[in-house]
Amino acid sequence: MVPYYYLAGAVGFTTGMANITLKESIALHNAAIKSQWTKAMIWRDYFEPLTESRRTIGNAMLKSGLEMMGLAGGPIRASGKQLDASERRKVRRLLKTQKLL
């Protein structure tokens, strides 16, 4: 969705996903502010599987991803979901596919 925000006049965006994709998030922002729409849409497509994983698994996906990257993800809120072994494997595969691990 991010490229569309810029087309509507936005000059930036916020996302928790940047915790695990800082370099890629900056690349998307730079493409959008330069009106490089083809490049921005390629980045949008890159983020789609990550966004879908976060949608289905929740913020625990980001916390687990941070830990897998050797960063501090911190505890999940008491009301938040803990990932089981199968979900952790899915997140790890996705991060490897997206070249984040």
C-alpha positions in Angstrom: 0.0 0.0 0.0 2.9 2.4 0.6 3.4 3.6 -3.0 -0.3 4.5 -3.1 0.1 6.7 0.1 2.8 8.7 -1.8 0.6 9.0 -4.9 -2.0 10.5 -2.6 0.5 13.1 -1.3 2.2 11.4 1.7 5.8 12.2 2.3 6.6 9.3 4.6 5.1 6.2 6.2 5.3 4.4 9.5 5.6 0.6 9.9 6.6 -1.8 12.6 8.0 -4.0 9.8 11.0 -1.6 9.5 12.3 -3.2 12.7 13.3 -6.2 10.6 13.5 -4.5 7.2 15.1 -1.1 7.8 17.3 -1.1 4.7 14.4 -2.3 2.5 11.9 0.2 4.0 14.3 3.1 3.3 14.7 1.8 -0.3 10.9 1.8 -0.7 10.7 5.3 0.7 13.4 6.6 -1.5 11.8 5.1 -4.6 8.5 6.6 -3.7 9.8 10.1 -3.0 11.6 10.1 -6.3 8.4 9.0 -8.1 10.2 5.8 -9.2 6.9 3.9 -9.3 8.1 0.7 -10.9 10.9 0.4 -8.3 8.4 1.3 -5.5 6.0 -1.4 -6.7 8.8 -4.0 -6.8 9.5 -3.1 -3.2 5.8 -3.3 -2.4 5.8 -6.9 -3.9 8.8 -7.7 -1.8 7.0 -6.7 1.4 3.7 -8.6 0.6 4.7 -12.0 2.0 6.1 -10.4 5.1 2.9 -8.3 5.5 0.8 -11.4 5.0 2.8 -13.3 7.6 2.3 -10.5 10.1 -1.4 -10.4 9.3 -1.9 -14.1 10.0 0.6 -14.6 12.9 0.5 -11.1 14.4 3.2 -9.0 16.0 4.8 -12.1 17.4 6.1 -12.6 13.8 8.2 -9.3 14.2 9.4 -10.2 17.7 10.5 -13.7 16.6 12.0 -12.2 13.5 14.1 -9.8 15.5 15.3 -12.6 17.8 16.2 -14.8 14.8 18.3 -11.8 13.4 20.2 -11.7 16.7 18.3 -8.6 17.9 16.2 -8.1 21.0 12.6 -8.7 20.2 11.4 -8.3 23.7 8.6 -10.0 25.4 5.2 -10.4 23.7 2.4 -8.5 25.6 0.4 -10.7 27.9 -2.5 -10.6 25.5 -0.2 -11.5 22.5 0.3 -14.8 20.9 3.4 -16.9 21.4 4.6 -18.7 18.3 4.8 -22.5 18.3 7.6 -24.4 16.7 5.8 -24.7 13.3 5.1 -20.9 13.1 8.7 -20.1 14.1 9.9 -22.4 11.3 7.6 -20.5 8.8 8.9 -17.2 10.0 12.5 -18.4 9.7 11.9 -19.7 6.1 10.2 -16.4 5.1 13.1 -14.3 6.5 15.6 -16.5 4.6 13.5 -16.2 1.4 13.4 -12.4 1.8 17.2 -12.4 2.4 16.8 -11.0 5.9 18.6 -14.0 7.5 
